[in-house]
Amino acid sequence: MPVRKALAYSKKPARPYTRKSSTKSKSYIKTIPPQKIVKLRMGNQKAFESSEYKYIVRLLSSENIQIRDLALEASRQYVNKALDTELPGQYFFELKVYPHHIIREHKVLTGAGADRMAIGMAHSFGVTIGRAARVKKGDEIFLIAVPTEKAMRQAIHFLRQVKSKLPCACSISVEIKKA
């Protein structure tokens, strides 16, 4: 099944009619789509928790937007692979947003017989097709912690490359911890 462009879901206001209930009248959706994101935290978590990493690089959203789980997973895989290749065991990488919002689509039929399909569809909430994370302006999307300045520059480079996979304008911020 082909996936629509991110613009179809990302910048439009979406009502969160995503309640799943065992009571039919209270349930807006029939099924909950499976989670596509495999891991949220990667790298050396113990070193991060014990504050061994001096540099923290964050990717921040510059607008209110919905980001599909497919885009988040593709970005996560790219950054994790690049960090693991360049800095094996010397980084901590975390995905800070989680796709809770369920995206629905009401497929509109055209052609002969379409008028018959529209009868009785006044309260149709659509079919679930995926998940999305609702991100507000200034929210963190990714966090990378590294020990050296050279590694920090590489982390910034990887985040700049992954910005094209996300449907929003993003900014990168760097925090340097004092020893």
N, C-alpha and C positions, 0 to 999 in steps of 0.2 A: 504494500500500500504506500503510495508516494506521500511525502510530507510536504505540506505547504510552506511557503516562505515565512520567515520569522515575523515579518511585518503583519501578517494575518492575525497574529496572536499577541505580539509584544507591546505595541503602543496603543492598543485600543482599551478603553475601560472594560473591565470584566467583572461581572457580578459573581460573587462566590456561592452560586447555587451548587454546592458540591457535597451536600450532606448525604451520607449513606446511613440508612436506618433500616431496621428489620420491619418496621411498620411502613407499609407501602405508601400511605398518604403523606408521610413525613420524609420520604426518601426522594431526593431529586435525581439521583443517578442509580443505575442498576449495578454497575460494577466499578471497582477501583482498578485503574491500570497498574501493571507491575512497575516496581521501582527500577529505573535504568542505572542509577548511580550505585557503583559497587562499593567504593570506599570514600570516607570523608577525611580521614587523617592518614598521611603517608610520611615515610621517612623516619628519622630518629626522634621519637616522641619523648623518650626519657631525658635526652639532652635538652629539649625545649622546656620541659617542665622544671628542670633543675637550673634554668636560666644560663645555659652555656652559650647560647647564640646571641651575638652582639647586635646583629642587624635584622630588622623585621621589615619586610617589603609587603605592602598591601595593594590589592587592586580594588578600587572603589568605583561604584556606579555614579555617573554624573546626572542621572535622570531616573524618574519613576518608571519602572518597566517590569514586564514578565519575561523571564528567561526559561526556555524549555529545558527539560532534563536532558534532551539529546545534545544541546549546545554545551551544557555544563559538563556532561560526561566526556564529550570530545575534547573540550578544553583541559579538563582534569587529566585525561590520558596523555595529552601532548606535553603538558608541563611536567608531569611526574616522570615520563620517559626521559625528557631532556635533562631534568635535575639528576635523575639516577645515573645517566650516562656521564654527565660532566662532574657531578659532586657526589659520588657514591657514599652513602652513610653520613654525609655532612650537611644535611638539610632537614627541615621539617616543613611539610606542605599540608595545608588544610583548606578544604572547601567550606566556606562559612555560611552559605545559603542552602536551604533544603527545599526541594519542590513539593510543597504540600497542596498547592492549588491544582485542581483537576480541570483540564481543558476539555470543553465540549464543543461539538460541531453539529449543526443542523444542516444536513445535506439537502440542498434545494434541488428538486428535480425540474427539468425543463422538458418541453415537448408534449406529445399527446398524453393525456391522463394526469398531467401535473396538477390540474385544478381539483381532481378527486383526492389527491394525496394531501392537499392543503386543508380539507375539511376536518375539523376536530383537532387541529394542531395549535390552538390558541395558547395552551400552557405547556408546549413541548420544550424541554430543556436541552435537547440534543443528546447525541451519543458521545460517550467519553472516548477521547482519542489519545490522551497523554497527560503529563503533569508539567507544571511550571512553578518556578520560584518567583514570588512577588518581591521585588527589590525596590526599595525607596532610594531617593537621592542621598548619596553619602554612605550607603551601606557597603560593608566589606563583601566582596565576592570570593577572593582568594587571599590567603596569608602564607608567606614563605619566610622562614627564619633560617639564617645562615651565619657562620662564624666569622668570615673574613670579608674585606672590602671587595676583593676580586669576585668572590662568590655572589656578593650583593649585586654587582654589575651584571653578572650572568643571569641572576634571577630577574632583574629589571628587563633585560633583553628578552627573556622567555615570556614575560607577561606582556611586553609590547607586541610580540608575535601573536599571542593568543587573543588579543583584543579584537582581531578581525573575525574571530569565530563567535563572538558575542553580539547580540543585536542592539547594544547600547553604547553610548559614549562612556569611556572609562578614564579614570586617572590613576596614577601610581603614586603612592606615598611611601616614604622611607623613614623608619624610626631607628635611631641609634641609641642603644642602652648604654648607660654609663657603668663602668666596672666598679 
